[in-house]
Amino acid sequence: MSDSSKPVSRRDLLTGAAAATLGAGALGACQASPGRQWDQAVDIVVVGSGAAAATAAVIASDNGDSVLMLEKASTVGGTAAKSAGVLWVPDNFTLRERGIEDLRDDCLRYMARFAYPERYDVNSPTLGVSPGEFSLLEAFYDNASPAMDRLRDAGALNLAEWRMFALDRPATDYLDNVPENKVPAGRALGPVDAEGKMGLGTLLMEQLHAAINARDIPVLTGHRVVRVVLNGDGRVVGVEADKDGAILSVGARKAVIFGTGGYVHNPEFISKYQRTALVGACAKPDSTGDFINIGGAAGARLGNLSCAWRSQVVLDEVLVNRVLGAGVFYPPGDSMLQVNRYGMRAVNEHRNYNDRTEIHSVYNPSRAEFPNQLMFMVYDQRTAEAFAGVYPIPSKPADAPAIAGDSLADLADKLDARLAEIADQTGGLRLDPAFADKLATTVARFNGFAQAGRDDDFRRGEAAYDTEWHPVFSPMRADTDWPANDSPNITMHPLRDEGPYYAIILAAGALDTCGGPVIDAKARVLDTQDQPIPGLYGAGNCIASPSREAYYGAGHTLGHAVTFGYIAANAAHDETPAGADA
Ligand SMILES: Cc1cc2nc3c(=O)[nH]c(=O)nc-3n(C[C@H](O)[C@H](O)[C@H](O)COP(=O)(O)OP(=O)(O)OC[C@H]3O[C@@H](n4cnc5c(N)ncnc54)[C@H](O)[C@@H]3O)c2cc1C
C-alpha cells in the first residue's frame, strides 16, 4: 500500500498551499502529489454499502463504469439492513397500475408544503423555496419512480406495494391531512421475495448486494475512507481508506460517491449541531458522520446539520446503550397520554415519530428550559394488559422500563424518585412540585376528550395517519379480556379511575441525522460558492437532506437514499475521466 499524498487542511487546499499535517486516520482531504500511483484505480469509487451506496454501485456498473465499494464495517448493508425496508416513491408503478395519478405539480406542492411550511407559497413558481431547494424536490419526484423501475428491470430489486403489515391496505402518508396531499396513501413500496412475500430491510439489502455480487463489483469491508484526494484543479480523483491502520489508495477516474449515513453516533457532532441532545438512536454505530469532515475539508458547503430523522426513545434503554434496537415509532395504547415535567400534555401522542419528537426541543424563554426535554408516557391497567408486549410496553405490567404507582399521586412519587436516581445524566431534571395535581387534571381532561371522541387540545385521532397506523403499531392483544375500544376515536380511551398506573420515560432520539455536504439536483457536492466540486457526489443520510426534515411518508429516507444514489451514478457516468495518475 502506498501513501504519497500530502495531507492538507481545507484552507490549504483552496489556496493551493499545502502545509498542515493530518494523522494517518484523521478524516479530511489531501492533495495528490505529482505522478501519484494508486493501489487500485476504477471509474467510480462508492463509499459505504447501505441503500444509497448499493444503488449507486449497481447503477454505475450497469452504465458500464468500473466500480469499487469501500465499507467501514465488517459487514455490508448499513442501517438500511436493519430497517423495515420501506421506500416512499411518488408516482410509483403500483399507483400507475391501479390508475391512480400522482401528478408532478401536486406532489411538488405536498413536498414543498411539508418541507418548508414557513415559506410555502402556492403562487410562487418555486412554491416559495429557493431555486436550489426546489430543484432537489423536482429531482426527487422526477427520478424516484424511474430509479425503482430501473432497479426492478435490472433484476436488482423485487418490489411491490407496501401493505401495512397485517392490514390489507396501502400506507398512509405522514401528513395526509393537508389539501396539498392528493395521494395520501399508496406511495410506499417494499421488497418482496421470489414468492411475493414482503420482507424487511434485510431483504432489501440482500437483493441489492446480490446484484452487486452478480456484477462482480469488488466490495472491501473493514475499509474506512478517511480522505478524498484532490488534484491541482480541485477535482476529487480518489480516496484513501484505513484498513487496520494501513492506508489503501484508490483512484477514481470519474467520481467518488459517498453514501456513508448520518452522524447520530458521533457524540461530539451531536453536541455541536443539535440544540437539544438526541440521547439515543437506532442507526448502526457506524453512523459517525465521516463525510462531514471529509467533505468539509474538500471545500463543501454544509447544510441541515441540526436536522435528523427523529424518534422518541426509551430513556432507561439509552442509559444502558445509546445504540438502540428501535425507537418509539408509535406509542401503543389508547388509555395512554404523554405529559411533561409539569404534568401537561404537549403533543398529539399518535402523530408520526419524526414530527412528534420535535416537541422535545421547544424552549421556554421565561424559565430558560426545555419543559418537554423528557416526556412521561402515562397509562392505566387497561393499556398495560391489553397492549402488553407492544413496544415499549413490557409483557408484564410492572417490568422495566415501566414505573408503577398505585394511584396517580403514587406514580408521580415513583417517577420523581427515578428521576432523582438518574439526575446526573439528565441535567438534574425533576418533576415540578405541582406535577401530581396537574397530572390528575390533565388525565381528567383527556378522559373527557376520549369520551367525546374529540381531542380539542392536540387533535389526536383526527388525521387518517393517527387512526390508520394505530392498529399497525398498537394492536390490542387477541387474548385480552379488556373490551375493544368502541369510542368514536379509536386512538383514545379514558384512563380508569383506579390504579395502578404506569409511566415510561421518553426522550428525544433519532433513526439517524440528515445533515452534511449540500448537493445539487445531480447529487454533486457543492462548494461554498454553490459550484459542484468536480468528482464528488453524495446520497442518503450523509448529505444535507433534500427535504430538510420533512418525512413525507413511510419509506421516506430509503426512498431518497435510493433515488439520489441512482442520480449520482448516472451523473458520474457523464464525467470526463481524469487521468489514472491523477
Ligand atoms: C429500526 C429502523 C427501521 C427503519 N425503517 C425504515 C424504513 O422502513 N424506511 C425508511 O425509509 N427508513 C427506515 N429507517 C431509516 C433508514 O434505515 C436509514 O435512513 C437508511 O438506512 C439510510 O441509508 P444510507 O444509505 O444513507 O446509509 P446507511 O444505511 O446508514 O449506510 C451507510 C454505510 O456507510 C458506512 N460508512 C460510514 N462511514 C464510512 C466510511 N468513512 N468509509 C466507508 N464506509 C462508511 C456505514 O458503515 C454503513 O454501512 C429505519 C431505521 C431503523 C434503525
The ligand as a MOL file (V3000), in Angstrom:
LIG
                    3D

  0  0  0     0  0            999 V3000
M  V30 BEGIN CTAB
M  V30 COUNTS 53 58 0 0 0
M  V30 BEGIN ATOM
M  V30 1 C -35.1900 0.1050 13.0400 0
M  V30 2 C -35.1450 1.0110 11.8440 0
M  V30 3 C -36.1580 0.9360 10.8890 0
M  V30 4 C -36.1280 1.7720 9.7830 0
M  V30 5 N -37.0670 1.6170 8.8110 0
M  V30 6 C -37.0290 2.4050 7.7230 0
M  V30 7 C -37.9260 2.1950 6.6440 0
M  V30 8 O -38.6910 1.2290 6.6110 0
M  V30 9 N -37.8980 3.0700 5.6050 0
M  V30 10 C -37.0310 4.1090 5.5650 0
M  V30 11 O -37.0690 4.8950 4.6100 0
M  V30 12 N -36.1060 4.2900 6.5380 0
M  V30 13 C -36.0770 3.4430 7.5920 0
M  V30 14 N -35.1180 3.5820 8.5410 0
M  V30 15 C -34.0370 4.5630 8.3230 0
M  V30 16 C -33.0600 4.0050 7.2730 0
M  V30 17 O -32.5830 2.7460 7.6890 0
M  V30 18 C -31.8640 4.9380 7.0510 0
M  V30 19 O -32.3150 6.2440 6.8980 0
M  V30 20 C -31.1300 4.4620 5.7940 0
M  V30 21 O -30.5550 3.2110 6.0550 0
M  V30 22 C -30.0630 5.4300 5.3280 0
M  V30 23 O -29.4210 4.8530 4.2250 0
M  V30 24 P -27.9630 5.3200 3.7780 0
M  V30 25 O -27.6450 4.5430 2.5480 0
M  V30 26 O -27.9120 6.7800 3.7130 0
M  V30 27 O -26.9970 4.9210 4.9650 0
M  V30 28 P -26.7740 3.6020 5.8190 0
M  V30 29 O -27.7810 2.5600 5.5360 0
M  V30 30 O -26.6380 4.0720 7.2070 0
M  V30 31 O -25.3700 3.0700 5.2910 0
M  V30 32 C -24.1950 3.8320 5.4860 0
M  V30 33 C -22.9960 2.8980 5.3490 0
M  V30 34 O -21.8060 3.6700 5.2370 0
M  V30 35 C -20.7740 3.0540 6.0100 0
M  V30 36 N -19.7490 4.0580 6.3300 0
M  V30 37 C -19.8290 5.0980 7.1980 0
M  V30 38 N -18.6970 5.8190 7.1730 0
M  V30 39 C -17.8660 5.2190 6.2870 0
M  V30 40 C -16.5350 5.4900 5.8310 0
M  V30 41 N -15.8360 6.5460 6.2820 0
M  V30 42 N -15.9800 4.6490 4.9110 0
M  V30 43 C -16.6650 3.5660 4.4460 0
M  V30 44 N -17.9300 3.2720 4.8460 0
M  V30 45 C -18.5290 4.0960 5.7400 0
M  V30 46 C -21.5270 2.5240 7.2240 0
M  V30 47 O -20.7910 1.5320 7.8840 0
M  V30 48 C -22.8170 1.9990 6.5630 0
M  V30 49 O -22.6720 0.6680 6.1290 0
M  V30 50 C -35.0990 2.7280 9.6380 0
M  V30 51 C -34.0730 2.7770 10.5790 0
M  V30 52 C -34.0840 1.9150 11.6620 0
M  V30 53 C -32.9400 1.9510 12.6060 0
M  V30 END ATOM
M  V30 BEGIN BOND
M  V30 1 1 1 2
M  V30 2 1 2 3
M  V30 3 2 2 52
M  V30 4 2 3 4
M  V30 5 1 4 5
M  V30 6 1 4 50
M  V30 7 2 5 6
M  V30 8 1 6 7
M  V30 9 1 6 13
M  V30 10 2 7 8
M  V30 11 1 7 9
M  V30 12 1 9 10
M  V30 13 2 10 11
M  V30 14 1 10 12
M  V30 15 2 12 13
M  V30 16 1 13 14
M  V30 17 1 14 15
M  V30 18 1 14 50
M  V30 19 1 15 16
M  V30 20 1 16 17
M  V30 21 1 16 18
M  V30 22 1 18 19
M  V30 23 1 18 20
M  V30 24 1 20 21
M  V30 25 1 20 22
M  V30 26 1 22 23
M  V30 27 1 23 24
M  V30 28 2 24 25
M  V30 29 1 24 26
M  V30 30 1 24 27
M  V30 31 1 27 28
M  V30 32 2 28 29
M  V30 33 1 28 30
M  V30 34 1 28 31
M  V30 35 1 31 32
M  V30 36 1 32 33
M  V30 37 1 33 34
M  V30 38 1 33 48
M  V30 39 1 34 35
M  V30 40 1 35 36
M  V30 41 1 35 46
M  V30 42 1 36 37
M  V30 43 1 36 45
M  V30 44 2 37 38
M  V30 45 1 38 39
M  V30 46 1 39 40
M  V30 47 2 39 45
M  V30 48 1 40 41
M  V30 49 2 40 42
M  V30 50 1 42 43
M  V30 51 2 43 44
M  V30 52 1 44 45
M  V30 53 1 46 47
M  V30 54 1 46 48
M  V30 55 1 48 49
M  V30 56 2 50 51
M  V30 57 1 51 52
M  V30 58 1 52 53
M  V30 END BOND
M  V30 END CTAB
M  END
